[in-house]
Amino acid sequence: MNANVTGPEKFAAYQPLSMQAIEAYGGKFLVRRAQSEALEESMCPPSVVLECAD
């Protein structure tokens, strides 16, 4: 899934709720990268990789 955050204030309020839901259903964060470094003029948005239970 790809998502673009257009309302940082609303996203900040959403983050704790999403983490609770992910953990409640057996998911766990494998990668959480909030900052990135642009190489050769490319943009690398923040990345998240989740592992979910079957």
C-alpha positions in Angstrom: 0.0 0.0 0.0 1.2 3.5 -0.8 0.0 6.5 1.0 0.8 10.2 0.9 0.3 12.2 4.1 -1.4 15.5 3.3 -2.5 16.5 6.8 0.4 16.0 9.2 -1.7 17.1 12.3 -4.4 14.5 11.5 -1.8 11.9 10.8 -0.1 12.5 14.2 -3.4 11.8 15.9 -3.9 8.6 13.8 -0.5 7.1 14.5 -1.1 5.8 18.0 -4.5 4.4 17.0 -3.0 2.5 14.1 -0.2 1.0 16.2 -2.8 -0.2 18.7 -4.9 -1.9 16.0 -1.8 -3.5 14.3 -0.6 -4.9 17.6 -4.0 -6.1 18.7 -4.3 -8.3 15.6 -0.9 -9.8 15.9 1.0 -7.5 13.5 4.4 -6.2 14.2 6.7 -3.6 12.7 9.7 -4.9 10.9 10.9 -1.6 9.5 9.9 1.9 10.5 12.0 4.6 8.8 10.8 8.1 9.3 13.7 9.9 7.7 15.6 9.2 4.5 18.5 10.5 2.5 18.0 11.6 -1.1 20.6 10.1 -3.4 21.1 11.4 -6.9 18.1 13.8 -6.7 15.6 11.0 -5.9 13.0 11.2 -3.2 12.6 8.3 -0.7 9.5 8.7 1.4 9.2 7.3 4.9 8.8 3.5 4.9 7.0 1.0 7.0 7.1 -2.8 6.6 4.7 -4.9 8.7 4.4 -8.6 9.4 0.8 -9.8 9.9 -0.5 -13.0 11.5 -2.4 -15.3 9.2 
